């Protein structure tokens, strides 16, 4: 189960290593206390053994010993541990407790050794030393045993004291860690409160967060929040502008519909005025349908790459030819010559729906602003560039064209050039062209048409496509 509280998580990351260190120190302290007490008691035990060994002598060829009282007096303690001893020479008991037993192996002469054992049902610590008597070449083994009550009690007392001290220090450390975590996360609390205090009233932009006083570790978070707010403010501004412009554009055809519908009620059916109103209604419906379709297309652009069509390998020339053929009927009705030409058939991997939509909008614009008897041409060519092959698609017309100063602005939403022109357009076509071109990684530029008249829209796909063998140039119909 994950810890969702940042305070608890930081505290846990601090306390878990501290707890592991405390356990290590506890194990080390236990070993140290036990070794310290054992060594201290063994020294007293060694003194008793040496005191007895010094009183060894040989009489009538037998080892004898006069055990001094001080040998056992130095072992007395408040716990009244029992003392046992034995002196053996050449395997025979000289004095002491015969049941004390002999060690499995004897230490070197005049070397103190220690072992643990059980005597008379009690745990004892036994010290021993082999004492040679050089004059008579006799050897005696001196053993002194002491019960471990005093040792065990001292170990328990020392460990209890260390436990109390360690627990106190642990409690103080826990409080200090929690206090440090609380103080360390105070800047995040201030940032949280600042985020909570932000309110969006639907009108202005949400202000960015200040980085003054923000800890270095929180700067990436604040930077990410500010970048998110920047994108949000931009999206809200675009949405407000889009909504305002869309409502304005929709209001015109709806007003026309409403006006002419009221006129229909006043005119007798099949009259000239009735037919004119009906024609205006049809035109307004067509314009409204076209505007709604482009608004939906632009809304799909705004969704970004999350729902982009799947790329596919397509023949750009064939795609452009088929798209131009879709407008042959419209060109025929308007008396415009629509032609298509390709220098070669080039295959490349891209989103065909995006490219088709770009061409549809460019051809539609060209047909809308070209007078009857004019010409609209769609051409596809390939050019070898430094970084690969460029595919260029051009849509040219001999209409009124666009002034050079306005050629960049016409890519903005709802920006139109209506002075002396047909006003059927919605002002969204070139905005869709620019948005889809960016998704394809292509560029769209506007220039003068043939002989400096009209408009030429160039689409450049900078890529290294798979090329088919060159084919003869083809041409598609005109009106």
SEGUDO-918930 format. One record per residue (C-alpha): x, y, z; residue in three letters. Coordinates in steps of 0.2 Angstrom, whole numbers, plus 5000, padded with zeros to 4 digits. Layout:
N
+------+------+------+------+
|   xx |   yy |   zz | code |
+------+------+------+------+
|    X |    Y |    Z |  ALA |
...
+------+------+------+------+
//
This chain:
479
+------+------+------+------+
|   xx |   yy |   zz | code |
+------+------+------+------+
| 5000 | 5000 | 5000 |  UNK |
| 5008 | 5016 | 4995 |  UNK |
| 5009 | 5031 | 5006 |  UNK |
| 4999 | 5046 | 4999 |  UNK |
| 5004 | 5059 | 5012 |  UNK |
| 5021 | 5067 | 5007 |  UNK |
| 5025 | 5071 | 5025 |  UNK |
| 5023 | 5053 | 5030 |  UNK |
| 5033 | 5047 | 5015 |  UNK |
| 5047 | 5059 | 5019 |  UNK |
| 5046 | 5054 | 5037 |  UNK |
| 5046 | 5036 | 5033 |  UNK |
| 5061 | 5038 | 5021 |  UNK |
| 5070 | 5046 | 5036 |  UNK |
| 5064 | 5035 | 5050 |  UNK |
| 5066 | 5018 | 5041 |  UNK |
| 5085 | 5020 | 5039 |  UNK |
| 5086 | 5027 | 5057 |  UNK |
| 5077 | 5012 | 5063 |  UNK |
| 5089 | 5000 | 5054 |  UNK |
| 5103 | 5010 | 5061 |  UNK |
| 5095 | 5009 | 5078 |  UNK |
| 5093 | 4990 | 5077 |  UNK |
| 5111 | 4988 | 5071 |  UNK |
| 5117 | 4999 | 5086 |  UNK |
| 5106 | 4988 | 5098 |  UNK |
| 5114 | 4972 | 5092 |  UNK |
| 5131 | 4980 | 5093 |  UNK |
| 5128 | 4987 | 5110 |  UNK |
| 5122 | 4970 | 5116 |  UNK |
| 5138 | 4961 | 5110 |  UNK |
| 5149 | 4975 | 5117 |  UNK |
| 5140 | 4975 | 5135 |  UNK |
| 5141 | 4956 | 5136 |  UNK |
| 5160 | 4956 | 5131 |  UNK |
| 5164 | 4971 | 5142 |  UNK |
| 5155 | 4962 | 5157 |  UNK |
| 5163 | 4946 | 5153 |  UNK |
| 5180 | 4953 | 5152 |  UNK |
| 5179 | 4963 | 5168 |  UNK |
| 5173 | 4948 | 5178 |  UNK |
| 5186 | 4937 | 5170 |  UNK |
| 5200 | 4948 | 5176 |  UNK |
| 5194 | 4945 | 5194 |  UNK |
| 5192 | 4927 | 5191 |  UNK |
| 5210 | 4927 | 5184 |  UNK |
| 5216 | 4936 | 5200 |  UNK |
| 5209 | 4922 | 5210 |  UNK |
| 5217 | 4908 | 5199 |  UNK |
| 5234 | 4917 | 5200 |  UNK |
| 5233 | 4919 | 5219 |  UNK |
| 5230 | 4900 | 5221 |  UNK |
| 5243 | 4895 | 5208 |  UNK |
| 5256 | 4905 | 5218 |  UNK |
| 5253 | 4894 | 5234 |  UNK |
| 5256 | 4878 | 5225 |  UNK |
| 5271 | 4868 | 5233 |  UNK |
| 5278 | 4850 | 5233 |  UNK |
| 5279 | 4840 | 5249 |  UNK |
| 5285 | 4822 | 5250 |  UNK |
| 5284 | 4821 | 5231 |  UNK |
| 5265 | 4827 | 5231 |  UNK |
| 5258 | 4843 | 5226 |  UNK |
| 5250 | 4853 | 5240 |  UNK |
| 5242 | 4870 | 5240 |  UNK |
| 5237 | 4882 | 5254 |  UNK |
| 5222 | 4891 | 5247 |  UNK |
| 5222 | 4909 | 5253 |  UNK |
| 5205 | 4917 | 5259 |  UNK |
| 5209 | 4932 | 5248 |  UNK |
| 5207 | 4921 | 5232 |  UNK |
| 5189 | 4919 | 5235 |  UNK |
| 5186 | 4936 | 5244 |  UNK |
| 5190 | 4945 | 5228 |  UNK |
| 5176 | 4936 | 5220 |  UNK |
| 5162 | 4940 | 5232 |  UNK |
| 5148 | 4952 | 5226 |  UNK |
| 5131 | 4958 | 5231 |  UNK |
| 5123 | 4944 | 5221 |  UNK |
| 5132 | 4931 | 5232 |  UNK |
| 5138 | 4921 | 5217 |  UNK |
| 5144 | 4903 | 5222 |  UNK |
| 5162 | 4900 | 5220 |  UNK |
| 5169 | 4882 | 5216 |  UNK |
| 5187 | 4877 | 5213 |  UNK |
| 5198 | 4862 | 5211 |  UNK |
| 5217 | 4859 | 5210 |  UNK |
| 5222 | 4843 | 5201 |  UNK |
| 5240 | 4836 | 5199 |  UNK |
| 5244 | 4823 | 5187 |  UNK |
| 5226 | 4818 | 5186 |  UNK |
| 5223 | 4817 | 5204 |  UNK |
| 5212 | 4829 | 5214 |  UNK |
| 5223 | 4839 | 5226 |  UNK |
| 5209 | 4849 | 5234 |  UNK |
| 5192 | 4857 | 5229 |  UNK |
| 5177 | 4850 | 5220 |  UNK |
| 5180 | 4833 | 5211 |  UNK |
| 5164 | 4835 | 5200 |  UNK |
| 5170 | 4851 | 5193 |  UNK |
| 5177 | 4841 | 5179 |  UNK |
| 5192 | 4843 | 5167 |  UNK |
| 5192 | 4853 | 5151 |  UNK |
| 5192 | 4844 | 5134 |  UNK |
| 5209 | 4852 | 5130 |  UNK |
| 5222 | 4860 | 5141 |  UNK |
| 5229 | 4877 | 5138 |  UNK |
| 5248 | 4880 | 5136 |  UNK |
| 5257 | 4881 | 5153 |  UNK |
| 5254 | 4897 | 5163 |  UNK |
| 5241 | 4903 | 5151 |  UNK |
| 5224 | 4908 | 5157 |  UNK |
| 5209 | 4901 | 5148 |  UNK |
| 5190 | 4902 | 5151 |  UNK |
| 5175 | 4891 | 5147 |  UNK |
| 5157 | 4891 | 5151 |  UNK |
| 5148 | 4876 | 5159 |  UNK |
| 5135 | 4869 | 5170 |  UNK |
| 5139 | 4864 | 5188 |  UNK |
| 5126 | 4858 | 5201 |  UNK |
| 5112 | 4864 | 5189 |  UNK |
| 5119 | 4882 | 5188 |  UNK |
| 5127 | 4891 | 5174 |  UNK |
| 5145 | 4894 | 5179 |  UNK |
| 5160 | 4903 | 5171 |  UNK |
| 5176 | 4893 | 5174 |  UNK |
| 5194 | 4900 | 5173 |  UNK |
| 5209 | 4888 | 5172 |  UNK |
| 5227 | 4888 | 5171 |  UNK |
| 5241 | 4875 | 5170 |  UNK |
| 5254 | 4879 | 5182 |  UNK |
| 5271 | 4869 | 5181 |  UNK |
| 5282 | 4867 | 5196 |  UNK |
| 5299 | 4867 | 5188 |  UNK |
| 5309 | 4861 | 5204 |  UNK |
| 5300 | 4844 | 5204 |  UNK |
| 5294 | 4844 | 5187 |  UNK |
| 5276 | 4842 | 5193 |  UNK |
| 5261 | 4850 | 5184 |  UNK |
| 5245 | 4856 | 5192 |  UNK |
| 5229 | 4862 | 5185 |  UNK |
| 5220 | 4876 | 5194 |  UNK |
| 5201 | 4879 | 5191 |  UNK |
| 5190 | 4892 | 5198 |  UNK |
| 5171 | 4892 | 5194 |  UNK |
| 5159 | 4906 | 5198 |  UNK |
| 5140 | 4907 | 5195 |  UNK |
| 5135 | 4920 | 5182 |  UNK |
| 5121 | 4928 | 5192 |  UNK |
| 5131 | 4944 | 5195 |  UNK |
| 5137 | 4945 | 5177 |  UNK |
| 5119 | 4942 | 5170 |  UNK |
| 5112 | 4955 | 5182 |  UNK |
| 5125 | 4968 | 5177 |  UNK |
| 5122 | 4965 | 5158 |  UNK |
| 5103 | 4967 | 5161 |  UNK |
| 5106 | 4983 | 5170 |  UNK |
| 5117 | 4990 | 5157 |  UNK |
| 5106 | 4985 | 5143 |  UNK |
| 5091 | 4992 | 5152 |  UNK |
| 5100 | 5009 | 5154 |  UNK |
| 5105 | 5008 | 5135 |  UNK |
| 5087 | 5004 | 5130 |  UNK |
| 5080 | 5018 | 5140 |  UNK |
| 5093 | 5030 | 5133 |  UNK |
| 5090 | 5024 | 5115 |  UNK |
| 5071 | 5025 | 5117 |  UNK |
| 5073 | 5043 | 5124 |  UNK |
| 5084 | 5048 | 5109 |  UNK |
| 5073 | 5039 | 5097 |  UNK |
| 5058 | 5049 | 5103 |  UNK |
| 5067 | 5065 | 5102 |  UNK |
| 5074 | 5060 | 5085 |  UNK |
| 5056 | 5056 | 5079 |  UNK |
| 5050 | 5073 | 5085 |  UNK |
| 5064 | 5082 | 5077 |  UNK |
| 5062 | 5073 | 5061 |  UNK |
| 5043 | 5077 | 5061 |  UNK |
| 5047 | 5095 | 5065 |  UNK |
| 5060 | 5096 | 5051 |  UNK |
| 5048 | 5088 | 5038 |  UNK |
| 5034 | 5100 | 5043 |  UNK |
| 5046 | 5115 | 5042 |  UNK |
| 5054 | 5108 | 5026 |  UNK |
| 5037 | 5106 | 5017 |  UNK |
| 5031 | 5123 | 5022 |  UNK |
| 5034 | 5131 | 5005 |  UNK |
| 5024 | 5118 | 4997 |  UNK |
| 5010 | 5122 | 5009 |  UNK |
| 5011 | 5140 | 5004 |  UNK |
| 5011 | 5135 | 4985 |  UNK |
| 4996 | 5124 | 4989 |  UNK |
| 4987 | 5139 | 4997 |  UNK |
| 4991 | 5150 | 4982 |  UNK |
| 4984 | 5137 | 4970 |  UNK |
| 4968 | 5136 | 4980 |  UNK |
| 4966 | 5154 | 4980 |  UNK |
| 4967 | 5156 | 4961 |  UNK |
| 4950 | 5158 | 4954 |  UNK |
| 4945 | 5159 | 4936 |  UNK |
| 4930 | 5171 | 4932 |  UNK |
| 4929 | 5166 | 4914 |  UNK |
| 4935 | 5183 | 4908 |  UNK |
| 4953 | 5186 | 4910 |  UNK |
| 4969 | 5175 | 4910 |  UNK |
| 4974 | 5165 | 4926 |  UNK |
| 4990 | 5173 | 4932 |  UNK |
| 5006 | 5163 | 4933 |  UNK |
| 5014 | 5158 | 4950 |  UNK |
| 5029 | 5168 | 4956 |  UNK |
| 5045 | 5159 | 4958 |  UNK |
| 5051 | 5171 | 4972 |  UNK |
| 5055 | 5161 | 4988 |  UNK |
| 5051 | 5145 | 4980 |  UNK |
| 5064 | 5131 | 4985 |  UNK |
| 5075 | 5125 | 4971 |  UNK |
| 5067 | 5107 | 4972 |  UNK |
| 5050 | 5115 | 4969 |  UNK |
| 5055 | 5126 | 4954 |  UNK |
| 5052 | 5112 | 4941 |  UNK |
| 5034 | 5110 | 4948 |  UNK |
| 5031 | 5129 | 4948 |  UNK |
| 5038 | 5130 | 4930 |  UNK |
| 5027 | 5116 | 4924 |  UNK |
| 5012 | 5124 | 4932 |  UNK |
| 5016 | 5140 | 4924 |  UNK |
| 5018 | 5132 | 4907 |  UNK |
| 5001 | 5123 | 4910 |  UNK |
| 4993 | 5140 | 4914 |  UNK |
| 5001 | 5148 | 4899 |  UNK |
| 4994 | 5134 | 4888 |  UNK |
| 4977 | 5135 | 4897 |  UNK |
| 4976 | 5154 | 4895 |  UNK |
| 4980 | 5152 | 4876 |  UNK |
| 4967 | 5139 | 4874 |  UNK |
| 4954 | 5150 | 4883 |  UNK |
| 4959 | 5165 | 4873 |  UNK |
| 4957 | 5155 | 4857 |  UNK |
| 4941 | 5148 | 4862 |  UNK |
| 4934 | 5165 | 4867 |  UNK |
| 4940 | 5172 | 4850 |  UNK |
| 4933 | 5157 | 4841 |  UNK |
| 4916 | 5158 | 4849 |  UNK |
| 4914 | 5176 | 4846 |  UNK |
| 4919 | 5175 | 4828 |  UNK |
| 4909 | 5159 | 4825 |  UNK |
| 4893 | 5167 | 4833 |  UNK |
| 4896 | 5182 | 4822 |  UNK |
| 4898 | 5172 | 4806 |  UNK |
| 4883 | 5161 | 4810 |  UNK |
| 4872 | 5176 | 4814 |  UNK |
| 4873 | 5182 | 4796 |  UNK |
| 4866 | 5167 | 4787 |  UNK |
| 4853 | 5164 | 4801 |  UNK |
| 4847 | 5182 | 4799 |  UNK |
| 4845 | 5179 | 4780 |  UNK |
| 4835 | 5164 | 4783 |  UNK |
| 4824 | 5172 | 4795 |  UNK |
| 4821 | 5187 | 4784 |  UNK |
| 4817 | 5178 | 4768 |  UNK |
| 4806 | 5165 | 4777 |  UNK |
| 4796 | 5180 | 4783 |  UNK |
| 4795 | 5186 | 4765 |  UNK |
| 4789 | 5170 | 4759 |  UNK |
| 4774 | 5171 | 4770 |  UNK |
| 4770 | 5188 | 4762 |  UNK |
| 4772 | 5183 | 4743 |  UNK |
| 4761 | 5172 | 4733 |  UNK |
| 4769 | 5155 | 4728 |  UNK |
| 4778 | 5154 | 4712 |  UNK |
| 4779 | 5173 | 4710 |  UNK |
| 4796 | 5181 | 4706 |  UNK |
| 4798 | 5188 | 4723 |  UNK |
| 4794 | 5171 | 4731 |  UNK |
| 4807 | 5163 | 4719 |  UNK |
| 4820 | 5176 | 4723 |  UNK |
| 4818 | 5173 | 4742 |  UNK |
| 4818 | 5154 | 4740 |  UNK |
| 4835 | 5156 | 4730 |  UNK |
| 4842 | 5167 | 4744 |  UNK |
| 4836 | 5154 | 4757 |  UNK |
| 4845 | 5140 | 4747 |  UNK |
| 4861 | 5151 | 4746 |  UNK |
| 4860 | 5155 | 4765 |  UNK |
| 4858 | 5136 | 4769 |  UNK |
| 4872 | 5131 | 4758 |  UNK |
| 4883 | 5145 | 4766 |  UNK |
| 4878 | 5139 | 4783 |  UNK |
| 4881 | 5121 | 4779 |  UNK |
| 4898 | 5125 | 4773 |  UNK |
| 4902 | 5136 | 4788 |  UNK |
| 4897 | 5122 | 4800 |  UNK |
| 4907 | 5110 | 4791 |  UNK |
| 4923 | 5121 | 4792 |  UNK |
| 4919 | 5124 | 4810 |  UNK |
| 4919 | 5106 | 4814 |  UNK |
| 4935 | 5103 | 4804 |  UNK |
| 4944 | 5117 | 4813 |  UNK |
| 4937 | 5110 | 4830 |  UNK |
| 4945 | 5093 | 4825 |  UNK |
| 4962 | 5102 | 4821 |  UNK |
| 4961 | 5110 | 4839 |  UNK |
| 4960 | 5092 | 4847 |  UNK |
| 4978 | 5090 | 4842 |  UNK |
| 4988 | 5075 | 4838 |  UNK |
| 4978 | 5063 | 4849 |  UNK |
| 4965 | 5059 | 4836 |  UNK |
| 4976 | 5062 | 4820 |  UNK |
| 4972 | 5050 | 4806 |  UNK |
| 4984 | 5035 | 4804 |  UNK |
| 4998 | 5039 | 4791 |  UNK |
| 4998 | 5029 | 4775 |  UNK |
| 5009 | 5028 | 4759 |  UNK |
| 4999 | 5037 | 4746 |  UNK |
| 5002 | 5043 | 4728 |  UNK |
| 5002 | 5062 | 4730 |  UNK |
| 4998 | 5065 | 4712 |  UNK |
| 4984 | 5053 | 4712 |  UNK |
| 4977 | 5060 | 4728 |  UNK |
| 4978 | 5078 | 4720 |  UNK |
| 4970 | 5072 | 4704 |  UNK |
| 4955 | 5064 | 4713 |  UNK |
| 4952 | 5079 | 4724 |  UNK |
| 4952 | 5091 | 4709 |  UNK |
| 4940 | 5079 | 4700 |  UNK |
| 4928 | 5081 | 4714 |  UNK |
| 4926 | 5100 | 4710 |  UNK |
| 4924 | 5097 | 4691 |  UNK |
| 4905 | 5099 | 4692 |  UNK |
| 4906 | 5115 | 4702 |  UNK |
| 4919 | 5122 | 4690 |  UNK |
| 4907 | 5117 | 4675 |  UNK |
| 4893 | 5126 | 4683 |  UNK |
| 4903 | 5142 | 4686 |  UNK |
| 4911 | 5141 | 4669 |  UNK |
| 4928 | 5140 | 4675 |  UNK |
| 4942 | 5129 | 4667 |  UNK |
| 4949 | 5117 | 4680 |  UNK |
| 4965 | 5108 | 4675 |  UNK |
| 4977 | 5096 | 4683 |  UNK |
| 4995 | 5091 | 4679 |  UNK |
| 5008 | 5080 | 4686 |  UNK |
| 5026 | 5078 | 4682 |  UNK |
| 5027 | 5061 | 4690 |  UNK |
| 5018 | 5050 | 4702 |  UNK |
| 5026 | 5051 | 4719 |  UNK |
| 5022 | 5040 | 4734 |  UNK |
| 5025 | 5046 | 4752 |  UNK |
| 5020 | 5042 | 4769 |  UNK |
| 5008 | 5054 | 4777 |  UNK |
| 4990 | 5057 | 4782 |  UNK |
| 4980 | 5057 | 4766 |  UNK |
| 4964 | 5064 | 4774 |  UNK |
| 4974 | 5080 | 4780 |  UNK |
| 4982 | 5083 | 4763 |  UNK |
| 4965 | 5080 | 4754 |  UNK |
| 4957 | 5093 | 4766 |  UNK |
| 4971 | 5105 | 4762 |  UNK |
| 4968 | 5103 | 4743 |  UNK |
| 4949 | 5104 | 4745 |  UNK |
| 4950 | 5121 | 4754 |  UNK |
| 4963 | 5128 | 4742 |  UNK |
| 4953 | 5123 | 4726 |  UNK |
| 4937 | 5128 | 4734 |  UNK |
| 4944 | 5146 | 4738 |  UNK |
| 4951 | 5147 | 4720 |  UNK |
| 4934 | 5143 | 4712 |  UNK |
| 4925 | 5155 | 4723 |  UNK |
| 4935 | 5170 | 4719 |  UNK |
| 4938 | 5166 | 4700 |  UNK |
| 4926 | 5175 | 4688 |  UNK |
| 4917 | 5164 | 4675 |  UNK |
| 4928 | 5160 | 4661 |  UNK |
| 4943 | 5160 | 4672 |  UNK |
| 4956 | 5146 | 4675 |  UNK |
| 4961 | 5136 | 4690 |  UNK |
| 4976 | 5124 | 4689 |  UNK |
| 4982 | 5111 | 4701 |  UNK |
| 5000 | 5105 | 4697 |  UNK |
| 5011 | 5092 | 4706 |  UNK |
| 5030 | 5092 | 4704 |  UNK |
| 5045 | 5085 | 4712 |  UNK |
| 5061 | 5094 | 4715 |  UNK |
| 5078 | 5087 | 4722 |  UNK |
| 5083 | 5097 | 4737 |  UNK |
| 5099 | 5095 | 4748 |  UNK |
| 5089 | 5086 | 4762 |  UNK |
| 5079 | 5075 | 4750 |  UNK |
| 5065 | 5076 | 4738 |  UNK |
| 5052 | 5090 | 4739 |  UNK |
| 5035 | 5087 | 4733 |  UNK |
| 5027 | 5103 | 4727 |  UNK |
| 5008 | 5105 | 4725 |  UNK |
| 5002 | 5122 | 4717 |  UNK |
| 4984 | 5128 | 4715 |  UNK |
| 4984 | 5144 | 4704 |  UNK |
| 4970 | 5155 | 4698 |  UNK |
| 4968 | 5171 | 4688 |  UNK |
| 4956 | 5179 | 4700 |  UNK |
| 4958 | 5195 | 4710 |  UNK |
| 4972 | 5188 | 4720 |  UNK |
| 4978 | 5194 | 4737 |  UNK |
| 4988 | 5209 | 4741 |  UNK |
| 5005 | 5205 | 4747 |  UNK |
| 5003 | 5214 | 4764 |  UNK |
| 4987 | 5203 | 4767 |  UNK |
| 4994 | 5186 | 4762 |  UNK |
| 4999 | 5181 | 4780 |  UNK |
| 4984 | 5188 | 4788 |  UNK |
| 4972 | 5178 | 4778 |  UNK |
| 4978 | 5162 | 4787 |  UNK |
| 4969 | 5169 | 4803 |  UNK |
| 4952 | 5163 | 4807 |  UNK |
| 4938 | 5173 | 4799 |  UNK |
| 4949 | 5185 | 4791 |  UNK |
| 4942 | 5189 | 4774 |  UNK |
| 4945 | 5201 | 4760 |  UNK |
| 4927 | 5207 | 4755 |  UNK |
| 4931 | 5223 | 4746 |  UNK |
| 4922 | 5221 | 4730 |  UNK |
| 4922 | 5202 | 4731 |  UNK |
| 4910 | 5188 | 4733 |  UNK |
| 4906 | 5186 | 4751 |  UNK |
| 4901 | 5168 | 4751 |  UNK |
| 4917 | 5162 | 4760 |  UNK |
| 4918 | 5159 | 4779 |  UNK |
| 4936 | 5165 | 4782 |  UNK |
| 4940 | 5148 | 4789 |  UNK |
| 4947 | 5139 | 4773 |  UNK |
| 4965 | 5145 | 4774 |  UNK |
| 4966 | 5144 | 4793 |  UNK |
| 4962 | 5125 | 4791 |  UNK |
| 4975 | 5124 | 4777 |  UNK |
| 4988 | 5131 | 4789 |  UNK |
| 4983 | 5120 | 4804 |  UNK |
| 4983 | 5104 | 4794 |  UNK |
| 5000 | 5109 | 4785 |  UNK |
| 5008 | 5110 | 4802 |  UNK |
| 5002 | 5093 | 4807 |  UNK |
| 5009 | 5086 | 4790 |  UNK |
| 5026 | 5095 | 4793 |  UNK |
| 5022 | 5105 | 4776 |  UNK |
| 5023 | 5123 | 4772 |  UNK |
| 5010 | 5133 | 4763 |  UNK |
| 5015 | 5150 | 4754 |  UNK |
| 5005 | 5162 | 4744 |  UNK |
| 5011 | 5171 | 4729 |  UNK |
| 5006 | 5179 | 4712 |  UNK |
| 4998 | 5169 | 4699 |  UNK |
| 5003 | 5167 | 4681 |  UNK |
| 5009 | 5183 | 4673 |  UNK |
| 5007 | 5192 | 4690 |  UNK |
| 4988 | 5190 | 4690 |  UNK |
| 4978 | 5180 | 4702 |  UNK |
| 4985 | 5169 | 4716 |  UNK |
| 4996 | 5154 | 4718 |  UNK |
| 4996 | 5143 | 4733 |  UNK |
| 5011 | 5132 | 4735 |  UNK |
| 5012 | 5117 | 4747 |  UNK |
| 5029 | 5110 | 4750 |  UNK |
| 5031 | 5093 | 4758 |  UNK |
| 5049 | 5091 | 4764 |  UNK |
| 5053 | 5073 | 4764 |  UNK |
| 5062 | 5059 | 4756 |  UNK |
| 5048 | 5049 | 4748 |  UNK |
| 5048 | 5032 | 4739 |  UNK |
| 5047 | 5036 | 4721 |  UNK |
| 5039 | 5026 | 4707 |  UNK |
| 5046 | 5027 | 4689 |  UNK |
| 5042 | 5043 | 4680 |  UNK |
| 5026 | 5043 | 4671 |  UNK |
| 5020 | 5055 | 4657 |  UNK |
| 5011 | 5070 | 4662 |  UNK |
| 4993 | 5069 | 4664 |  UNK |
| 4979 | 5082 | 4663 |  UNK |
| 4962 | 5082 | 4671 |  UNK |
| 4947 | 5090 | 4664 |  UNK |
| 4940 | 5107 | 4664 |  UNK |
| 4925 | 5116 | 4661 |  UNK |
+------+------+------+------+
//
